[in-house]
């Protein structure tokens, strides 16, 4: 059976559904009678943001068909998942995440790595851009891709480029070449680099065809970071430094030139707003300490987070002016969104009170507060991430040929994004994890954390 196209309302044709479907497809999975958010690359037909009562067929790690029951049969031997009344969308991405190394570190529990990977999946995160590589982490990426270990698909930055790891322009270029040869997906920039060394990294990265992204070193500044080709600006801190937004109220007019420059050079941003409110001292401490998801993190980690709150200091801490700083960041995010700058979903988990996967429930409301629509928030974690990694794979849409990373939820996220926080199930590269399975995995992690606390 071949699905060539499906006639939809108003006589429009959808070209999303083109792969052949065999009548017998043992091992296939079918989401039946489900409402689909396809998340197309272009939003030319807002009325088609939800396709009602669809069948989505998955075989292996690919979506192979999407269409109505009259267009798509349930293959013989397929597993059927009842989607009636539910909504299916692409799995979400964490575009500034961290993953522990394969080897034990800092006295963490032996199972911590697998727990972090599980937490990402339980939060609906099926893709992670890891923003600080460790030894053997590329093997971890391969283990996940091959099915030897369960976890989200990883795209990894290598070890940090900073003032300690880069001491000359020659070394900067050699290090870029090394990271490319080793197979890292991008370069991670940290503070402390000189402009000369940053320029060398940027130039060699272009020659080696590898992206660089992350922080904006003080000696470089946001304008040069944009002009020199940083693929993303993470945390918005470079903007605040240039605009003096740490301790004085800014206006949209103040921000307009940098917003326009960002848009012109097609640089994306990863705001990590929830975490940054904690870092600068603007978060509600009582609420942070009451987060239910803290029960999934080791006591050693939580203790470190508590010490940060008690210290009231740090490189980015702005203390008495933190409320002003936070308001400026919210305004900037809104202005970037209104200008059409690409915004990518990210939380910088696991960091201060930011638990992998589950941290999305803290970040998404901050994006809403900045004036970003529900649909654009979904785009920031799905199709726009797929476009960012278009040279790696096809994912981020519910479309034939795309990687089968899917999120099944019990309500329409266009109306209420909180339905994302307790999914009915998550599919990662074609592997289905229903709600019962997710709950059992989470309960196992919580049980292990409780046992560790009693040792």
Residue pairs with C-beta under 8 A, 6 or more apart in sequence:
1 20
1 21
1 22
1 23
1 72
1 73
2 18
2 20
2 21
3 17
3 18
3 19
3 20
3 21
3 65
3 66
3 67
3 71
3 72
3 400
4 17
4 18
5 13
5 14
5 15
5 17
5 18
6 13
6 14
6 16
6 17
6 67
6 68
6 71
7 13
8 14
8 48
8 51
9 47
9 48
10 47
12 45
12 48
14 48
14 51
16 38
16 40
16 66
16 397
16 398
16 399
16 400
17 65
17 66
17 67
17 71
17 72
17 399
17 400
18 400
18 401
19 62
19 64
19 65
19 400
19 401
20 64
21 57
21 64
21 65
21 72
21 73
21 75
22 75
23 73
23 75
23 76
24 75
24 76
24 77
25 57
25 59
25 64
25 75
25 76
25 77
25 78
26 76
26 77
26 78
27 59
27 60
27 77
27 78
28 57
28 58
28 59
28 64
28 75
28 77
28 78
28 79
29 57
29 58
29 59
29 78
29 79
29 80
29 81
29 427
29 430
29 432
30 55
30 56
30 57
30 58
30 74
30 75
30 78
30 79
30 80
30 81
31 54
31 55
31 56
31 58
31 81
31 83
31 88
31 406
31 408
32 55
32 69
32 74
32 80
32 81
32 82
32 83
32 84
33 53
33 54
33 55
33 69
33 82
33 83
33 84
34 53
34 54
34 55
34 56
34 83
34 84
34 86
34 87
34 88
34 408
35 50
35 51
35 52
35 53
35 54
35 83
35 85
35 86
35 87
35 88
35 412
36 50
36 51
36 54
36 56
36 66
36 87
36 88
36 89
36 398
37 49
37 50
37 51
37 87
37 88
37 89
37 90
37 378
37 398
37 413
37 414
38 48
38 51
38 66
38 397
38 398
38 399
39 89
39 90
39 378
39 379
39 382
39 383
39 396
39 397
39 398
40 48
40 383
40 397
40 399
41 383
41 387
41 397
43 49
43 375
43 379
49 375
49 414
50 87
50 412
50 414
51 66
53 68
53 69
54 66
54 67
54 68
54 88
55 65
55 66
55 67
55 68
55 69
55 71
55 72
55 74
56 63
56 65
56 66
56 83
56 88
56 398
56 406
57 63
57 64
57 65
57 66
57 72
57 74
57 75
57 78
58 64
58 404
58 406
58 427
58 430
59 430
60 404
60 430
61 403
61 404
61 429
61 430
62 400
62 401
62 402
62 403
62 404
62 430
63 398
63 399
63 400
63 401
63 402
63 403
63 404
63 406
64 400
64 401
65 72
65 400
66 72
66 398
66 399
66 400
74 80
79 432
81 408
81 425
81 432
81 434
83 408
85 410
86 408
86 409
86 410
86 424
87 408
87 409
87 410
87 411
87 412
87 413
87 419
88 398
88 406
88 407
88 408
88 409
89 378
89 382
89 398
89 406
89 407
89 409
89 413
90 382
90 383
90 386
90 395
90 396
90 397
90 398
90 402
90 405
90 406
90 407
91 124
91 125
91 126
91 127
91 152
91 382
91 395
91 405
91 406
91 407
91 426
91 427
91 428
92 123
92 124
92 125
92 126
92 127
92 345
92 360
92 381
92 382
92 407
92 420
93 125
93 126
93 127
93 128
93 129
93 344
93 345
93 381
93 382
93 385
93 396
94 120
94 125
94 127
94 128
94 129
94 152
94 345
94 346
94 347
94 349
94 356
94 357
94 360
95 129
95 232
95 270
95 344
95 345
95 346
95 381
95 385
95 388
96 129
96 131
96 234
96 235
96 270
96 272
96 346
96 347
96 348
97 120
97 125
97 128
97 129
97 130
97 131
97 346
97 347
97 348
97 349
97 356
98 130
98 131
98 132
98 348
98 349
98 350
98 351
99 113
99 116
99 117
99 128
99 130
99 137
99 140
99 154
99 156
100 108
100 112
100 113
100 116
100 134
101 113
101 134
101 135
101 136
101 137
101 140
102 113
102 134
102 135
102 136
102 137
102 139
102 140
103 135
103 136
104 110
105 134
106 300
107 300
108 298
108 300
108 301
109 115
109 298
109 448
109 452
111 448
112 298
113 140
114 149
114 150
114 151
115 296
115 445
115 448
116 350
116 356
117 144
117 149
117 150
117 151
117 152
118 150
118 151
118 441
118 442
118 445
119 296
119 355
119 356
119 357
119 358
119 442
119 445
120 126
120 128
120 151
120 152
120 356
120 357
121 150
121 151
121 152
121 357
121 426
121 428
121 433
121 438
121 441
122 357
122 358
122 426
122 438
122 441
122 442
123 356
123 357
123 358
123 359
123 360
123 361
123 421
124 357
124 360
124 407
124 420
124 423
124 426
125 152
125 356
125 357
125 360
126 152
126 153
126 405
126 406
126 407
126 426
126 427
126 428
126 429
127 152
127 153
127 154
127 155
127 385
127 389
127 395
127 405
128 152
128 153
128 154
128 155
129 155
129 156
129 157
129 185
129 186
129 346
129 385
130 137
130 154
130 155
130 156
130 157
131 157
131 188
131 213
131 214
131 234
131 348
132 157
132 159
132 160
132 188
133 156
133 157
133 158
133 159
133 184
133 188
134 159
137 154
137 156
138 156
138 182
138 183
138 184
140 149
140 154
141 154
141 155
141 156
143 149
144 150
144 151
144 152
144 153
144 154
145 153
145 154
147 429
150 428
150 431
151 428
152 428
153 393
153 395
153 403
153 405
153 428
153 429
155 185
155 186
155 389
155 392
156 184
156 185
156 186
157 184
157 185
157 186
157 187
157 188
157 213
157 214
158 179
158 182
158 184
158 186
158 187
158 188
159 165
159 179
159 188
160 188
160 189
160 190
161 172
161 175
161 187
161 188
161 189
161 190
161 193
161 201
161 212
162 189
162 190
162 191
162 192
162 193
163 191
163 192
163 193
163 194
164 192
165 175
166 172
166 175
166 193
166 197
166 201
168 197
169 196
169 197
169 199
169 200
172 197
172 200
172 201
172 204
173 200
173 201
173 203
173 204
175 201
176 187
176 201
176 204
176 205
176 208
176 210
177 204
177 208
179 187
179 210
180 208
180 209
180 210
184 210
185 210
185 211
185 392
186 210
186 211
186 212
186 213
186 231
187 201
187 205
187 210
187 211
187 212
187 213
188 212
188 213
188 214
189 198
189 201
189 212
189 213
189 214
189 215
189 216
189 217
189 230
190 214
190 215
190 217
191 215
191 216
191 217
191 218
191 315
192 217
193 201
193 217
193 219
193 220
194 217
194 219
194 220
195 217
195 219
195 220
195 224
198 217
198 219
198 220
198 224
198 225
198 228
199 228
201 212
202 212
202 228
202 229
202 230
205 211
205 212
205 229
206 229
211 231
212 229
212 230
212 231
213 230
213 231
213 232
213 233
213 234
214 230
214 232
214 234
215 234
215 235
215 237
215 238
216 222
216 225
216 230
216 233
216 237
216 238
216 241
218 241
220 228
221 238
221 241
221 242
222 233
222 238
222 239
222 241
222 242
222 258
223 242
223 258
223 261
225 233
225 238
226 233
226 258
226 261
226 262
226 265
226 267
227 261
227 265
229 265
230 267
231 267
231 268
231 388
232 267
232 268
232 269
232 270
232 344
233 239
233 262
233 267
233 268
233 269
233 270
234 269
234 270
234 272
234 346
234 348
235 270
235 271
235 272
235 276
235 348
236 269
236 271
236 273
236 276
236 329
236 332
236 333
237 276
237 316
239 245
239 255
239 258
239 332
240 246
240 325
240 328
240 329
240 332
242 258
243 250
243 254
243 255
243 258
243 328
243 332
244 250
245 324
245 325
245 328
245 329
245 332
246 318
246 321
246 324
246 325
247 318
247 321
247 324
247 325
248 324
249 324
249 327
249 328
250 328
250 331
250 332
251 331
252 331
252 335
255 331
255 332
255 335
256 335
259 332
259 335
259 336
259 339
259 341
260 339
262 269
262 336
262 339
262 341
263 339
263 340
263 341
266 342
267 341
267 342
268 341
268 342
268 343
268 344
268 384
268 388
269 333
269 336
269 341
269 342
269 343
269 344
270 343
270 344
270 345
270 346
271 329
271 333
271 343
271 346
271 363
271 366
271 367
272 346
272 347
272 348
272 363
273 329
273 330
273 333
273 363
273 366
273 367
273 370
274 283
274 347
274 354
274 359
274 362
274 363
274 365
274 366
275 347
275 348
275 349
275 351
275 352
275 353
275 354
275 359
275 363
276 316
276 326
276 329
277 283
277 322
277 326
277 366
278 288
278 352
278 353
278 354
279 314
279 316
279 317
279 352
280 316
280 317
280 318
280 322
280 325
280 326
281 312
281 317
281 318
281 319
281 322
282 318
282 322
282 323
282 325
282 326
283 353
285 309
288 309
288 353
289 306
289 309
289 353
291 353
291 355
291 362
293 355
293 358
293 359
294 302
294 353
294 355
295 446
295 449
295 450
296 355
296 358
296 442
296 445
296 446
296 449
297 350
297 355
297 449
298 449
298 452
299 449
299 452
299 453
301 350
305 352
305 353
308 314
308 352
312 319
318 325
330 366
330 369
330 370
331 370
333 343
333 367
333 370
333 372
334 370
334 371
334 372
336 343
337 343
337 370
337 371
337 372
337 376
338 371
342 384
342 388
343 367
343 372
343 376
343 380
343 384
344 380
344 381
344 384
344 385
344 388
345 360
345 363
345 364
345 367
345 377
345 380
345 381
345 385
346 363
347 354
347 359
347 360
347 362
347 363
348 354
349 355
349 356
349 357
349 359
350 356
350 359
353 362
354 362
358 421
360 381
360 420
360 421
361 418
361 420
361 421
364 377
364 417
364 420
367 377
367 380
368 374
368 377
368 417
372 380
374 413
374 414
374 415
374 416
374 417
375 414
377 417
378 413
378 414
378 417
382 396
382 397
383 396
383 397
384 396
385 395
385 396
386 394
386 395
386 396
386 397
386 402
387 396
389 395
393 403
394 401
394 402
394 403
395 402
395 403
395 405
396 402
396 405
398 406
403 429
404 427
404 429
404 430
405 427
405 428
405 429
406 426
406 427
407 420
407 423
407 425
407 426
407 427
408 423
408 424
408 425
408 426
408 427
409 419
409 420
409 423
409 424
410 419
410 422
410 424
411 419
412 419
413 419
413 420
422 435
423 435
423 438
424 434
424 435
425 432
425 433
425 434
425 435
425 437
425 438
426 432
426 433
426 438
427 433
433 441
